[in-house]
Every structure is written in C-alpha cells, then in structure tokens.
Amino acid sequence: MTSFLTAAPSYCARFGVAVLLAALADFFFYGQPVGITFFLFGITLAAAAAAIQPSALSARGLGSAALLVGLLPLIENVSALSVAIGLVAMAVFALSLVGRLRRGAARIAGQVALFLLAAPFRFVHDFFRWRKAARRLGRRRVHVAAIAVWIMPLTLGAVFLALFGAANPVIEYWLSLIDLLALLDLIQLPRLAFWLFMLAGVWVFLRPRLPRFLRRIAHLTLPIPLGVTTTKPAKAIEDIVFGKAAILRALVVFNILFVVQTALDATYLWGGVALPDGLTYAAYAHRGAYPLIVTALLAAGFVLAALRPGSTTSGDPFIRRLVYVWVAQNIVLVISSILRLDLYIGIYALTYWRVAAFVWMGLVAAGLALIIARIALEKSNEWLLSANLLTLSATLYACSFINFAALIANYNVEHSFEMTGQGTELDFWYLRSLGPSAWPALDRFLEHQGNTNAASVPSYRELARLLGQDEARYRAGQENWRAWSFRDWRLSRTLDTRVPFVVPQGSEPFVPGR
C-alpha cells in the first residue's frame, strides 16, 4: 500500500493525461460522426501510454507490431469488428509495455480477455485504493488544508473583481461576456457520463494491470490429509463406457453413419437424382446446412476427448486411422454444408447472416483439419487452441477489410430475376438498408430497369427518389473531416463518376407492400 502512495506523482500524471485524452475524445467523438478519428485517438492513446510508462523503452516488438496491424482496419472502415480488433491490439500493446505479456497465442488470448473484462473496474478500483492508503498515512488532513487555504484568496478575489467591474467599464464589458447560464448548460448529464466512460476507458491503458486474484489462485494448493494418496482408484464403469473398446466401436459406428450421409448428398445434391415427392432442392439444401455444422462440432469434441495426449487410445494405430477417416468425413460434410448454402443463396439471395455462415463453416473446416494435424504431429491441446485462435484472428482481421455490404448488393443485383430472368426478385429495400456501399449496385439495377418498361413501376421511382435523399445526407456528413475513412473515400470517388438515375416526372407515391 505504501508503494502505491510513493508513486503518487506518477499516479497524478496518469490522471492528468487521462483527463487530456478524455477532452480529446470529446472533441473527436461526442456528437460527431465516426471515421478516421478512431484511428487518430488510438495512436494518441498508445503514444501517451508509451510515454508515461517508465519501462516503455524496453518493451518488446510484438506489442508495437500488434498495435500497428490492429489499428489499420480503422483506416479502412469503422465498424464493430474493426473497433474490436483495435481494442485487442491496444490491450496487447499495453501489456507489453509493462512486461506482462506471456508467450503463446492461447495464453495471450486469455490475458487479453481478462484485461478487457477487468477494464471497466480498474479506474474505480485504483481510486478507492489510493484514498484508502491516503487515510492510513494521514494524508487526508493535508488535502483538506490544501483546499481550505484557497477559500479566502478566491473569495476576496471575487469581491475585488466585482468592484473592479463596477469601477472600470472595460472590465465590466469583459464580465458581461461571461454567460454563466451557458456555462451551466455545458454541464450535461450525457456528456458527463461520456467523460467518465472515457476516463475509465483510457485509464486501463495508462496503468495496465491484470486482475490480482489470478496470481493468488495460481499459488493456492489444497491440503492433502495424511495417509491419503493422490491417485484415484480405477473406475470400472468409466473404463467400460469410455474405454478403448467403447471408443473403437463408436468410431466404427460413426464412420458408417457419416458414409450414409455423404452418399445421400452425393446422390441427391450432386448426382441429380430426383428427390422424394414434396421436397425441393432448396429445402433439402437449407435444412442440412446448419445441423451438419453442429454435427461437425460434436465430432470435434468427441475426438479431443477420445484421443487425449498420452492416453491409450491416442497410441493405438487402428483407432488413429479411424479418427483420420472420420474427421475427413466431417470436413467433407462441412464442404457439403457450404455447397448447400450456396444452392440456397442461389435461389433466395445473399444476406449478412448467410455470409457469416460461410465464414463460420470455413472456420469449422479449418478447425477439423487442425485436429488431424494435432493428432498426426502429437501436439498438445494448448497447441490446438493457439492454432485455432490464430486462424480465427487472421479470418476476422481479413473480414475487417472486406466490404460485405457491397458484396451482398452486387451479388443480389447480378443474380436477381429482373437482371437474369431467373431466381428470386430483388429485395431492393433490404439493399437500401445496407447503406451507402450498396448504392453503386442499386444504380446499375435502376439503370437496367430504366432501359425497360419497368421504369414506370412506382416502387422503382420511389427507390430512386429515396436514394437521392440518402446520398444528399451522406455527402453532407462527409463534409465533416471526422467522418473520413478509406472506404468512404473510394465510394465518394465512385459516386462522383457515375451518372445518377433520374426520377421520371409525375411519379406516383410509393405503394406500401411493394
């Protein structure tokens, strides 16, 4: 506790920097559009954290590299994913500054998760800890005296200032410019809450710490009574139900079942054999897409439990071959799920959730392949967890640079019934809800419809009118430099070079239900 107080100058310096950063956040974010300011604030916060840490010069390069890579998506576009990646990068950087970052992706991920979970409480915890230490050492009276000594000078100073204002017209004019009511209006509860939130948010990076209870738990050991051994007696029932023989029979049964499922997919989906009466290919594809992913996840859990490192089953060559075959069949089923979803999208169009399903299925397939690698290379479960975390991180990082709204809009327009004569009709109101990134695709759609008699459809004219209003609001928002992003800059260039769709004169009002 004493060491906490001896570092009071450092504590006060951190608090002063936190207040300055909160003021900067107010200038960047409060009541303002989001954009490049997220990247600028992240860089400023990282620089402040490095400058205020006495051990910053000895920090390893991993944290700095993670910071640079993690903040790049904020330049491309500000989204929930890019902000999350930036927070993780900032956490890695902050922990590296104080030398608390461990080795291994799985351990680093655990540290970052605990760091971010404890982040909202760090500022309050440090404040009460500091106050408690001050009271123990008798510092409270000093602080009260330091405040009381200013009462008389400030009171008399205010009286003298009022007298000078009455005697001097210039000072009276200056005082008249001070609008106390306007100053009180600046103290807004939402703004005050924003400042407190930002203070707590930046504080955790200026004084990065991990929860202390974790270190205590690591040193706890349960006492073992005398005469009691730590080895458990053999469990006959467990050995029978989950033993080597049971796992062997389970793998044989599972392989047979998966062969049947794979054969059915090969027959109906890819072989062109007619389905039973009343069942369409779209329904067949959609019903199997997600349950098969659950099946693959259950299979992965079974494999990890059955082939634990060092177990008798993991050393049996025949069981290992059966596991290889079974996991390979699971990978085939995941690929089949992806193809099922592709067939379904070909009929019912693309959405955000279906894009997420594609990404999720690819991650499951990669995880199954890593399970085979773990068994073949005789690696630990920690190695498997680290490999999956790296795969997930790389995937999410790549997704932060992909404009999914434009991808969905382009696909749905190019494969719509209006453009190709087959498939489903375009849900242009859904595409409009995707935001500005969907406008170029909708422009192509309206241009195509303008060359046909469909241009007289009231809903198309209403769509063109609303898109014009949306674009006007978008361009007005882009005039604020805070809203800049690389993606919006590219979109603005595209919008500047296109020929906008002209709404026909005498357009009828929008008909609901179209």
N, C-alpha and C positions, 0 to 999 in steps of 0.2 A: 504493500500500500504506500509505503514511504517513497519508493521509486517512482510511483505514479505521480506524486506531488513534486518530486525533484525535477521531473520533466515538464513542469508547468509552463515554462516559456515555449517549449515545443508544442504543448497542447494548445496554448493560446494562439500560436502561429497557425496551427492547423485550423482552428476555429475561424481565424480571420480570413484565411484562404477559402474556407468553405463558404463564408458569407459573400466573398467576392464572386465565387463560382455560382452561388445562388442568384446573385444580381445579374450575372451574365446569362444564366438560364432564363431569368425573367425577360431579359432583352431579346433572347433568341426565340423563346417558345410561347410565353404567355400571350394568348390571344393572337398568335401568329400562325401562318401555315408552316407545315413541316417540310423539310427538304435538306439542303446542304448544311444547315445549322447543326444537325445531329452529328455529322462528321466533325465539324469545327469544334463543337463542345467536347466531343470525345478526345480529340487531340489536345485541347486545352487542359482537360482534366488529367490526362495522362502526363502531360508536361508538369503540371502542378504536383502530382503525386511523386514524380521522379525528383523534382526539385526539393521537396520537403522531407524526403526520406534520406537519412544520413548514410544508408548503405546502398543508395541507388547506383553509385558508380561501379559497385561490384556485382550488380545484377547480371544474370546470365542472358544470353542472346535469345533464348526460347521465348521469354515474355515479350521482348520487343518485336520479334518476328510475328508472334501470335497477335499482338496489337495491330501491326500494320496490315496483316492479312485480314484480320477480323473487322477492321473498320472500312475496308474497301467497298463492301456491299452497300454501305450507307451513301457512297457517292453515286452508285448506280441507281438506287431507289430506296426510299424509306418505307419499310413495311415491318410487320410484326416479326418476320423471320430475320431480316437484316438487323433490327434492333436487338433481338435475342443473341444473334451471333456477336454483335458488338459488345454486349454485356459480358458474355463469356470471355471474349478476348481481353476486356478490361480487367476481369477477375484474375485471369492467368497472369497478366502483366503486374497487377498489384501484389499478388502473392510472390511473384518472382523478385520484386523489389526488396522484400523483407526476408528472402531466402527460405520461404516455407513451401515452395513448390516441390513436390515429390517426383519420382521417375515413374514412367508407365502411364499409358493413356487411361486405364481404368482408375488408377489412384488419383490422377489429376482430375478426372471427371468427378470423382467423389468429393474431392476438396472443393472444386468449383461449386458443386451443388450445395454443399454445406455452407460455403461462404455466402452464396446468394440467398439461401434460406435465412441465415442469421443477419443479413444486411439491414433489414428494416428495424432491428432492435439494437444495433451497435451504438448508434448515437445516444439513445436514451440510457443504455447500459453504462457507457463511458461517463455521461453527465452525472448520474447518481453516484457512480463510483468516485468521481472526483469530489463531489460535495461531501460524501461520507468521510473521505480521507481528510478533507479540509477541517471538518468539525473535530475529528480526533486530534488533530495537531493544533487546534486553537486558532485556525486561520479565519474563522467566521467573524470575530470581532474586528480584525484588521480590515476585512472587506466592508463591514458596516461603517467603520470610521472613515475609510477612504471615500465612501459615498456621502457621508454626513458632512465632511469637510467642504463639499461643494455647495451645500444648501445656502449658506449666507452669501458667497460671491455671486451665485446665479440669481438669487432673489434681489439683491441690491443692484446687480447689473441690469435686470429687467426694469427696475424702478428708474434708474438713470436713463435707460434707453427711452422710456416713455416720456420723461421730462425733456430729453433732447428732441424728441419728435414734436413736442408741443412748442419748443422754442425755435426749431430750425425747420423751415418749410421743405428743404431738400430731404432731410431725414424723414419728415412726415410723409413725403411722397413715396420714398422707398418702403416705408412701413405699410403704406396703403396698397402696395403691390403684392404684399403677402396675404393671400386668401386662406385663412385658417380653415374655413369650411371645405375648400378644395383640397387642402392637405388631409383633412379627416376623411374625405371621400376616397383618397388613395388607399386608406386602410380598409381593404375589402376582405371579408372572410375567405372567399375562394382564393384570393391572391395570397393571403397569409398562409392558408393551407398549402398552396403551391410552394411557397418559400420553405415551409417546414419539411415538406416532402423532398425538396431538392437538397436541403441541408443534410437530412438523413441519408439521402442517396449518395452525395459526394463524400460525406464523412467516411463511409465504409471503405472508399478507395484511398483516402488520405491517411487513414490509420487501419490498414488491412490486418485482420486477425481472424483466426479460426476459432470456433466455439471451444472453450477450455474444458468442457465436460468430456470431450472425446479423449483428451490426454489422460484424464482421470480414469475413464473406463478401461483404457489400454493397460493400466497398471493394477487393475483390480483382479484378484485371484480368489477363488472360493476355497475355504479351508477344507482339507480332507481329513476326516476323522481317522484316528489310529486304528490300524487293523483292517482298513477298507482299501481295497485296490481300485485303481482307476479303470482297469479293463472290465468291460461288461460281459456277463455270461452270454453264451451263444443263444440266439433266439431261433428256436426250431421253426416256428411258424413263418417268421420273416425269411428265413433261408429257403423255405419251400415256396412261398408265394413270390418272392422277388429274387430267388437264387438263380444260378447259372442255367439250370434246366428250364425254369419258367421263362427266362428271357429268351432262350433259344427257341422254345415253342412259340412265344409271342412274335418273334421276328419272322418265323416261317408263316404264321397266320397273317401277319400284317402284309408281308410281301405278296401273298396270294390275293388279298383283298385289293391292294393297290394295282396289281396287274389287271384285275377285272375292271376297275375304274378307268385305267389308262386305255384298255381295249375298247371300252364304250365310247370314250372321247374320240379315239381313232376311227371308230366305225361311223358315228353319227355326225361329229363336227367336221372331220377332215376327209372321211370316206364318201360323204354324200348320200348315205343310206337314209331312206325316208324314216322320219320319226313316227312314233305311235300317234294314233288319231287324237286330235285336240291339243297337241303340243307343238309349238312353233320353235324355230331355231333360236329366235331372240329370247324366248322364255327359258329354253334349255341352257343357253349361254349365261343368262343373268342369274339363274338360280344356283349355278355351280361356282360362280366367280369367287364369292366371299367365303362360303363354307369350306372350300378347298384350302384357303389360306389358313383358316383355323385348324384344319387337319394337319397342315404342314407344321404349324407352331407346336401342336401337341406332340407330333412326331419328334420335333427337335428336343422338346423337354424330355421325352422318353429316352432318346439316345444319350443325352447328357447324364441322365440318372443311371442308365444301364451300363454305360461304359465310363465310369468314373476312373480317373487316373490311378493306377495301382491296383484296381480290382481284378478279380479272377476272370471276369467276363471280358475286360479290355485286352487281356493277353491271349484269349482264345482266337486262333486264326479263322476258324469257321464262322464264329459269331461276328468277327470284324468284317468278313466278306458279306455276310447277310446285312449288316448295317450299311455297308457301302451301297449295296443294291437298293436297299430300302430308301436311303437318303437320296440316291439318284432318282428313284421313282418320285419322291417328293418334289425334287427340282422339276421333273417333267410335269407334275401336277400344277406347280406354280406357273410354269410356262403356259400350260393349258388354261389356267385361270386368266393369264394376261391375254391370250388369244380369245377366250370367251368374252372378256370385257371389250376387246377390240371389235368383235362382232356386234356386241350390244350397242356400242357407241356408233358404229356404222349405221345403225337404224334409228337410235334415239338421241344422237348428237353428244357433244362433249360438255362437261361441266367441271368446276373446280374439284368436286369430290371424286369424280372419276379420274382426273389427273392424279390426285393424291393416292387413289387406289393403285394406279400404275406404279407410282414411286414406291409405295408400300410393298407391293408384290415383288418388285425388283430387289428391295432390301431383304425380304424373306428368302428369296432365291440365293442371294449372296451369303446370308447367314447360314443356310444349309450347306453351301459349298465350303464355308469356313469350318463347319463342324467336321466335314470329311477331312479337311486339312489338319485340324487339331488331332483327330484320331490317327491319321497316317503319320504325322510328324511327332506324335506322342507329346503334345504340348499340354499345358495346364489350362484350367478353366479361366484363370486370370488372363492368359494369352488370348483365349477366345473372346472374352469380354472386351479386351482392348482392341482387338481386330474389328469387332462389330461396332464399337464406338467410333473408331477411325472411319469405317465405311459410312456410318450414319452421318458423321460430321462432314465428310467430303461431299456426300449427297446433298445435305441441307445447304452447304456453302455454295455448291453449284446451282441449286434451285434459287438462291437469292439473286442470281444474275439473270434468271430466265423470266421473260415477260409472259406469264401464263395467261393473262387476260387477252393479250394479242394472239397468243397461240390458240386459245379456245375460240376466239372470234373468227380468226382466219379459217380454222378447220370447219366450224359450223357453217360459215358462209359458202365455202368451196364445196361442201358436201350436202348443201340444202336441196330440197325438192325444187325450189324456184330456180336454182342455178343449174342443176343437173337433170331434172326431170324424174328423179328417184330419191328414195329416202324420206325423211320427215320434213315438214315445213319449218322454216327458220323462226325461232323464237327471238325476234329482234328486240323485244322488250327486255329479255334476260341479257342480251348482249349489251344493251344500253346501260344496264345496271353494273356492268364490269368496269365502267369508267372510260376515261379518255383513250386508253390503249386500244379499245375496240372500235374507235371511230374510223380509222382507215378501212377496216374490213366492212363496216356498215356503209361507208361511202361507195365502195365497189358494188355492194349489194343494191343500193339505191340507183347507182348509175346503170347497172344492168336492168333494173326494173324500169328505169326511165326510157330505155330503148324499146320497151314493150307497152302493151296496153295496160299493164298492171300499174303504171304510174298514176292512174286515176283512182286507185284504191285509197279511200280516206285515211286508213291507218298508216299507209306509207307517207302520205303528205304530213300527217301529224308527227310521225317519227322524224322526218326531215326538219320540221319546224322546231321540235324539242332539241334535236342535235345542235341546231344553230344557237339556241339559247344556252345549252350546256357549254358550247365552245366559247361563247362570249364570256361566261362566268369563269371558265378555265383560263382564258387569256388575261382576264383582269387579275386573277390570283397569281399568275406567273409574273406579273409586274413587280411583285414583292421578291427581292433577292433571296429571302429566306426559303422560298419555296423551290429553289433551283435544285434539280437533280439531273444526272446524265441522261437518264431515260426520258425525262420531260423535255430536255433539250433536243434529243433526237426526234421526239414526237412533234415538237413545235416546228422543226425543220420540215418534217413530212407534211404537216398541215399547211405550211406556207407554200409548198409547191403543188398542192392538189387543187383541183377545180371543184368548189363546193357544189352540192346538189341544190338546185334552185326549186323552191316550192312553187308548184303551179298556182296561178291566180285563181281566186274563187274557191279555195279549198274548203271542204266541208268540215264541220267539227268532228273531233275524234269520236268514234263509235265505241263505247265500252264493250269489253268482251272479245275484241278482235285479237 
